[in-house]
Amino acid sequence: MELIGDPVTVLSLFGVGLLFGLTQTMLGFGGGVVMVPLLPMVVAISTRETIATSLVTMTPIALFNAIRSFRNGTMAPSRSASLAAGSVFGAAFAARATGWVSDAVLQLSFGTAVLMMGLQSVLFRPKSKFEARRIFDPVVGLGAGLVSGFTGLSGGVVMMPYLLRLKSLAVPRAVPTSIGALALTSLSGALTFAWEDGNSPGTSSLVRYDCVLWLMAGGFVSSLYGLRWQGRLPERVRIAGVATILIFLGARFILKGWSSYGG
């Protein structure tokens, strides 16, 4: 593998990695919401390559942060495991399914998922708590896995709204618990793409490993601080900022995908 040598590209990838790490550790969304729209602006890369590269990049960082959360006692490990019981299968299937559709469909799917996440942030009411039986966790996880493998978002977009509404789970534990589940979710999707690369000789790799190193470097650096800060960020500020960014990105990708589909 030949590493990227252009300093501007390297710094840009490192910067995307920094944003990715903060998004994962402070919001529990996994970071794909940053990488999928920004990575094609830095290097020439298709939507499917972006999804594969995103999942491969976020996996070791998610595992690293999950271990940290488990060791410091902020994660609810049984809840993470029950969510992952469904998400690993959904992510593996959806990663394969990305090869059955066009770039335009993938862009529309990503835009729709992100727009829904943004609208959910606006409509979210912290006091609207409920309790769900643990048997529903794998079902929620399955949905998160399908979103993860098909859009590169890691599944936090589905898990976080669910976890934040559980009466039995304190709000500060929601992000670490989501990270625990999404670590296994992204691992499943990443292994599926890596398996496809290994079983498709003569074709270019779906995973841009020349980008992964710099993205991971930025992600690890920002992750060291993100978990410490995630409980200090005022919830109203977090919701307003996240909703604005997500609605903008979602609408942009829907328009872009629709334009490509129509063309």
Number of C-alpha atoms within 10 A of each C-alpha: 6 6 12 15 9 8 9 11 15 19 15 19 25 22 18 22 31 23 19 29 34 27 23 32 30 23 26 27 26 34 30 30 28 24 26 24 20 15 25 14 11 16 14 9 15 13 23 24 19 25 32 29 29 32 33 26 30 32 24 18 24 32 19 17 24 26 17 17 22 15 10 9 12 17 24 19 18 13 20 25 19 19 31 28 21 23 35 27 20 26 34 24 18 21 29 15 13 20 12 10 10 14 17 21 18 22 27 24 19 28 27 19 21 26 24 18 23 25 16 16 20 16 11 14 11 11 9 10 15 12 11 14 6 12 10 12 22 22 18 20 30 23 20 29 40 28 25 34 33 28 33 36 31 40 34 30 26 24 28 20 16 17 25 24 21 16 14 12 17 13 15 14 17 26 28 31 27 35 32 30 32 36 27 26 34 34 23 27 34 27 18 21 27 17 11 15 16 11 10 10 9 7 9 9 17 19 23 19 17 15 22 20 18 23 29 24 18 22 30 22 16 21 25 16 14 20 22 11 13 21 15 10 11 9 12 10 10 14 17 13 13 18 22 15 14 22 21 14 21 26 16 17 22 23 16 16 22 15 12 15 14 8 7
